[in-house]
């Protein structure tokens, strides 16, 4: 997950790894608290929501643009059927 986010944010090296890992963990907790859904990192939709939320918190200039998208995705996440394994 961390490497995918670094690619999306165009971050090289490991200087931001601790910050990004902290953001990922915070975002997962936020998703759980706001939707009662436990994030599944193998689910592409979940990964997209995490990535967008991390982008929002990492680069606050993107927040205004990303907020409506994230909000819609969080609503969709609440109504997404649980996949049988």
C-alpha positions as CSV (number, residue, x, y, z in Angstrom):
1,X,0.0,0.0,0.0
2,X,2.8,2.4,0.9
3,X,4.6,1.9,-2.3
4,X,1.4,2.5,-4.4
5,X,0.7,5.7,-2.5
6,X,4.3,6.9,-3.1
7,X,4.0,6.2,-6.8
8,X,0.7,8.1,-6.9
9,X,2.2,11.1,-5.0
10,X,5.4,10.8,-7.1
11,X,7.5,10.4,-4.0
12,X,11.0,8.8,-4.3
13,X,13.1,7.6,-1.4
14,X,12.0,6.8,2.1
15,X,12.1,10.3,3.8
16,X,8.3,10.4,3.9
17,X,7.6,6.8,4.8
18,X,6.9,7.4,8.4
19,X,4.5,10.3,7.7
20,X,2.7,8.3,4.9
21,X,2.4,5.2,7.1
22,X,0.9,7.3,9.8
23,X,-1.5,8.9,7.4
24,X,-2.5,5.4,6.0
25,X,-3.2,4.2,9.6
26,X,-5.2,7.4,10.4
27,X,-7.2,7.1,7.2
28,X,-8.1,3.4,7.9
29,X,-9.3,4.4,11.4
30,X,-11.3,7.3,9.9
31,X,-12.9,5.0,7.4
32,X,-13.8,2.5,10.2
33,X,-15.2,5.2,12.4
34,X,-17.2,6.9,9.7
35,X,-18.6,3.8,7.9
36,X,-18.1,0.8,10.4
37,X,-16.2,-0.9,7.6
38,X,-12.9,-2.5,8.2
39,X,-10.6,-1.7,5.3
40,X,-9.5,-4.6,3.1
41,X,-6.3,-3.7,1.3
42,X,-6.8,-6.4,-1.2
43,X,-10.0,-4.6,-2.4
44,X,-9.3,-2.1,-5.2
45,X,-12.1,0.2,-4.2
46,X,-10.8,0.3,-0.6
47,X,-7.3,1.0,-1.8
48,X,-8.6,3.8,-4.0
49,X,-10.4,5.4,-1.1
50,X,-7.3,5.1,1.1
51,X,-5.1,6.6,-1.5
52,X,-7.4,9.6,-2.2
53,X,-7.7,10.3,1.5
54,X,-4.0,10.1,2.1
55,X,-3.5,12.5,-0.9
56,X,-6.0,14.9,0.7
57,X,-4.1,15.0,4.0
58,X,-0.6,14.9,2.5
59,X,-1.3,17.8,0.0
60,X,-3.9,20.0,1.6
61,X,-4.2,22.0,-1.7
62,X,-6.0,19.0,-3.1
63,X,-8.5,18.8,-0.3
64,X,-11.1,21.0,-1.9
65,X,-11.0,19.0,-5.1
66,X,-10.9,15.6,-3.4
67,X,-13.5,16.1,-0.7
68,X,-16.6,15.6,-2.9
69,X,-15.1,12.5,-4.5
70,X,-14.1,11.0,-1.2
71,X,-17.4,11.7,0.4
72,X,-19.2,9.9,-2.5
73,X,-16.9,7.0,-2.2
74,X,-17.4,6.7,1.5
75,X,-21.2,6.5,1.0
76,X,-20.7,3.9,-1.7
77,X,-18.4,2.0,0.6
78,X,-21.2,1.8,3.2
79,X,-23.5,0.1,0.7
80,X,-21.0,-2.1,-1.0
81,X,-22.0,-5.7,-0.6
82,X,-19.6,-7.8,1.5
83,X,-17.8,-10.2,-0.9
84,X,-17.7,-13.9,0.0
85,X,-14.3,-15.4,0.1
